[in-house]
């Protein structure tokens, strides 16, 4: 069953898409959006997680700028609009919003108290920032998070198990940035990084320009195994 819930945050209330598993209470996964908002792709990721038995919740990260953003990745106008929102997004406020979402989900009657973070692009960056600034996250999953290298100085704050998926030909994360990320996380025993040769940014986005079924299946399979291990 799919619906929306409201999260009482710092400075206001915002909406979050929720996909419910067949049985509850269940472990939860908070899914963080790309620059396109909580669009069809993010909702589908939530629905798939619910089918795997998780309570999946995707908060509206853009609520302070423009509530309810739902952009089409196939539209150039939507791309430009999303890029403008991304550029103006307050990441520090976003970390607080995500923490508020985690707290709301953890105490939700349909959650068993365990909560993981999973994000794509902007959402993956926010997964990293939230995980290094907050304790109590049970697991974190990162897919092609642009700008993560700018926050590697905070890596010592990472306590949650972290799984990262790096596309080696990512046009938004340079080879140098990929090397910096791998070097900074190498000393963290709770971090696992997988690289995907020949893959571009967002290779796991449903029906995306660079979607690769084999690579997506491999990455998503690793994610499923990881979540099962950390949230069981």
C-alpha positions in Angstrom: 0.0 0.0 0.0 1.4 3.4 -1.0 0.6 6.8 0.5 2.2 9.9 2.0 3.0 10.8 5.6 3.9 14.1 7.1 7.2 14.7 9.0 7.4 17.5 11.6 10.8 19.0 11.0 12.8 22.0 12.0 10.9 25.0 10.6 7.9 23.2 9.2 6.2 20.1 8.1 7.0 18.2 4.9 5.6 15.3 3.0 7.2 11.9 2.4 6.1 9.1 0.0 5.6 5.8 1.8 5.4 2.3 0.4 4.3 -0.4 2.9 5.3 -4.0 3.0 2.7 -6.8 3.4 3.7 -7.4 7.0 4.6 -5.0 9.7 6.3 -3.8 11.8 9.3 -4.0 9.5 12.7 -2.5 9.1 12.6 0.8 7.2 14.6 2.3 4.4 14.6 6.1 4.0 15.2 6.7 0.2 16.7 10.0 -0.8 16.0 11.6 -4.2 18.1 12.7 -7.1 17.8 16.3 -8.3 14.4 15.5 -9.9 12.5 15.3 -6.6 10.4 12.4 -5.4 9.6 11.4 -9.0 8.4 8.2 -10.6 11.8 6.6 -10.4 12.2 7.2 -6.7 8.7 6.0 -6.0 9.4 2.8 -7.9 12.6 2.2 -5.9 10.4 2.6 -2.8 7.8 0.2 -4.1 10.5 -2.4 -4.9 11.9 -2.1 -1.4 8.4 -2.6 0.0 8.1 -5.8 -2.1 11.3 -6.9 -0.4 9.6 -6.5 3.0 10.8 -3.0 4.0 8.9 0.1 5.0 10.2 2.6 2.4 9.9 6.3 2.9 11.1 9.1 0.5 11.0 12.6 2.0 10.5 15.7 -0.1 14.0 17.2 0.2 13.0 20.3 -1.8 10.1 21.2 0.5 11.8 24.5 1.6 12.3 25.6 -2.0 9.3 24.1 -3.9 7.2 21.4 -2.2 6.0 18.5 -4.4 8.7 18.5 -7.1 8.2 15.6 -9.5 10.4 16.0 -12.6 10.8 13.9 -15.7 14.3 12.9 -16.5 13.5 12.8 -20.2 12.6 16.5 -20.3 15.3 19.1 -20.9 13.2 21.8 -19.2 12.8 19.6 -16.1 16.6 18.9 -16.1 17.3 22.6 -16.0 14.7 23.2 -13.3 16.2 20.3 -11.3 19.7 21.7 -11.7 18.6 25.1 -10.4 17.0 23.5 -7.3 20.1 21.4 -6.8 22.4 24.4 -6.9 20.2 26.3 -4.4 19.6 23.4 -2.1 20.7 24.0 1.6 22.6 20.8 2.3 23.1 21.5 6.0 19.3 22.1 6.5 18.8 18.9 4.4 20.8 16.8 6.9 18.5 18.1 9.7 15.4 17.2 7.5 16.7 13.7 6.9 17.4 13.2 10.6 13.9 14.4 11.4 12.6 11.8 8.8 14.7 9.0 10.4 13.4 9.9 13.8 9.8 10.0 12.6 10.1 6.7 10.7 11.9 4.9 13.6 9.0 5.6 15.9 6.3 4.9 13.3 4.0 2.1 14.4 4.8 0.2 11.2 8.6 0.3 11.9 10.5 -2.2 14.1 13.0 0.5 15.1 15.7 -0.2 12.5 16.3 2.4 9.8 18.7 2.5 6.8 19.4 5.3 4.4 19.7 4.8 0.7 20.2 7.6 -1.8 21.0 8.4 -5.5 23.1 11.3 -6.8 22.0 14.3 -4.6 20.4 11.8 -2.2 23.6 9.7 -2.0 25.6 12.8 -1.1 23.0 13.5 1.6 23.3 9.9 2.8 27.0 10.4 3.3 26.6 13.8 5.0 23.8 12.5 7.3 25.7 9.3 8.2 28.9 11.2 9.2 27.0 13.7 11.3 24.6 11.5 13.1 24.9 8.3 15.1 22.1 5.7 15.3 21.7 5.0 11.6 21.6 1.2 11.1 23.0 1.2 7.5 23.7 3.5 4.6 23.7 2.9 0.9 25.3 5.4 -1.6 24.7 5.4 -5.4 26.9 7.8 -7.4 26.8 10.7 -5.0 28.3 13.8 -6.7 30.3 16.2 -4.5 30.9 13.6 -1.8 34.7 14.3 -2.1 34.0 17.8 -0.6 33.0 16.3 2.7 35.6 13.6 3.2 37.1 15.6 6.0 34.1 14.4 8.1 34.7 10.7 7.4 35.8 10.0 11.0 32.2 10.6 12.0 31.0 7.6 10.0 29.9 4.8 12.4 27.1 3.2 10.4 27.9 0.4 7.9 28.2 2.0 4.5 27.9 0.5 1.0 29.0 2.6 -2.0 28.4 2.0 -5.7 30.8 3.9 -8.0 30.4 4.2 -11.7 33.9 4.4 -13.2 32.8 6.5 -16.1 30.6 8.8 -14.1 30.5 12.2 -15.8 29.7 14.0 -12.6 32.4 12.3 -10.4 35.8 12.6 -11.8 38.4 9.8 -11.7 40.4 12.0 -9.2 37.3 12.4 -7.0 36.6 8.7 -7.2 40.2 8.0 -6.0 39.8 10.5 -3.2 36.6 8.8 -2.0 38.2 5.3 -2.1 41.3 6.5 -0.3 39.4 8.2 2.5 37.1 5.2 3.0 39.9 2.6 2.8 40.6 3.1 6.5 37.0 2.6 7.5 36.3 -1.0 8.2 32.6 -0.4 8.1 32.7 0.9 4.5 32.5 -1.2 1.4 33.0 0.3 -2.1 32.2 -1.4 -5.4 33.3 0.0 -8.8 31.5 -0.6 -12.0 33.7 -0.5 -15.1 32.3 1.2 -18.2 29.3 2.5 -16.3 28.0 6.1 -16.4 26.2 8.2 -13.8 22.8 6.8 -12.8 23.4 3.4 -14.4 20.7 2.0 -12.1 18.0 4.6 -12.8 14.9 2.9 -14.2 14.7 3.6 -18.0 17.5 6.2 -17.7 19.7 7.2 -20.5 22.7 5.2 -19.1 20.6 2.4 -17.5 22.5 -0.9 -17.7 20.4 -3.9 -16.7 23.3 -6.1 -15.8 25.2 -3.5 -13.8 22.0 -2.4 -12.1 21.1 -6.0 -11.1 24.6 -6.5 -9.7 24.5 -3.3 -7.7 20.9 -3.8 -6.5 21.6 -7.4 -5.6 24.5 -6.2 -3.4 22.3 -3.6 -1.8 19.6 -6.2 -1.0 22.1 -8.5 0.6 23.7 -5.6 2.5 20.3 -4.4 3.8 19.3 -7.9 4.8 22.5 -8.4 6.8 22.3 -5.0 8.6 18.5 -4.8 9.2 17.6 -8.4 10.1 
